[in-house]
């Protein structure tokens, strides 16, 4: 069960990175928080 949750989180992170690749400033701010 834990592995499935981790896999889902990784996929969601990759999708967010792809969507917010154009705006690097916003991503940096979010990561810092």
N, C-alpha and C positions, 0 to 999 in steps of 0.2 A: 504493500500500500504506500509506504513512504517513497519508494522509487517512482511510482506513478506521479505522486504530487510534485516531486522534484522535477521530473521530466516536463510536466505541465508548466511549472514556473519558468523553466529554461526557454520553452517555446514562446511563452508570453513575453519574456524579456526580449527575445530576438525580434518578435513582431513589433514591439514598441520601438526598438532601436531602428528598425527599418523605416517605420513611419516618421520618427523624429530625427532622421539622418539629416534632413535639410536644415533643421534648427538645432545646431549644436549648443548654442548658448542656453536654451531652455533645458536641455538634457543635463548639462553640467550643474545648473542650479538645482535641479531635482535630485541629482545624485548626492550633492553636498548635504542636502537636508536628510 
